[in-house]
């Protein structure tokens, strides 16, 4: 049975952020993830985790100027120092939250920057970040994201992500396999899951096309979730979806699909 982590950036939005930890525990989640922790002191977040017996499964490194559309710094020219500072901040939070996995967002390639340049910067920055993470006892995750939701994002396909993992080293970087992004970009979900399973360190789920909870769209979840078990995946599965009509009301999918 998949180990489910509630994504507190997208679920339980009916409540203030810090109250979502207790709500996740009350509804049966053992783990949580979210986009960014940085507006809250790490000590406060650690207390919420401990008070509710929750594991912090994943969060993202600082993304740059999110309000202005930035979605990561790793492939952006001229932002090296900001990227390195962000890595240090993220690893400090990871240590204090006892979180073993941090997502390093590739970023949106700026207009006029060749893909080969963006790729070289991404590889160099990721290699440096991987060294820092390894020393801190943390694994980096990289996530292919579809161009419909995030036009211009550098990392798009599972194969592209897998190649980067192999280049940097499996002891430093792993693949974050998001079922929603995979379906939108490439399809053939379970075959790709099977092919790249040795590199996958985290999974996320949402239905297609609207990114709502499982059972609201086109994906065959009974089969997909069963294949996760059959393939032997034992990591966390983040519920990174937008509840269609209230978080608690939407959780009936867990009973329906036996998770």
Residue, then its C-alpha position, 0 to 999 in steps of 0.5 A: x500500500x502506498x505511503x501517502x503524504x498530504x501536500x499542505x500547499x494544495x490540500x486543506x486550504x480551508x485552514x491556515x497553513x500551520x493548522x493543516x498539519x493537525x488536519x492531515x493527521x486527523x484524516x489519516x496521513x502519516x506524512x506531509x509535503x509542501x512547496x516551501x517552508x521559508x516564511x515560517x521558522x523551522x522550529x515552529x514547523x518541526x513542532x507541528x510535525x512532532x506534535x502530530x506524529x508526522x514525517x516531512x517527506x519533501x519540500x522545494x528549494x527556494x525558487x527565485x521570485x515566485x510571484x514574478x514567475x520564476x520556478x527555480x534557479x538551477x538553469x538560470x545564467x547569472x544566478x549562481x550565488x543566489x542558487x547556492x545560498x538557496x541550497x544552504x537555506x534548504x539544507x538547514x531547514x531539511x536538517x531541522x525538519x528531519x527531512x531526507x529529500x529536497x526538490x531542486x527545481x530546474x527553472x524556466x529557461x529565459x528567452x534567448x538562452x540556448x538549451x545547451x547553455x541552460x543544460x550546462x548550468x543546470x548540470x553544474x549547479x545540480x552537481x554542486x548542490x548534490x555534494x552539499x546535500x550528500x554531506x548533510x545526509x539529504x538526497x536531492x530530487x529532480x522533477x520533470x514538469x509538463x509545459x502546459x502548466x509550466x511553459x519553458x520549464x527546462x526538465x520535461x521528460x522522465x528520460x531527461x531526468x533519469x539521464x541527469x540522475x545518472x550523470x550526477x550520481x544516484x547517491x546524490x540525486x533521484x527522480x521525482x516521478x509525478x504521475x500527473x506531469x508524466x501523463x500530460x507530457x508523455x503518457x504510458x505511466x506505468x511503463x515509465x514507472x517500471x523503466x525508471x523505478x531504480x532511480x525514483x525517490x519520490x512520487x506524486x499523484x493528481x488526476x488529469x486533466x484538472x489536477x484534482x484528486x484521483x478518480x476525477x479524471x482520465x487516469x486508471x488509478x486502481x491499476x496505477x496504484x496497484x502497480x506501485x505496490x507490485x513494482x516494489x516502490x516503498x517511498x512516499x507518494x505525495x498527494x499534490x492535487x487540488x481538491x475539487x470540492x473540499x479537501x475532506x470531502x474529496x478524500x473518499x478516493x482513498x477508500x475507493x482505491x484501497x489506500 
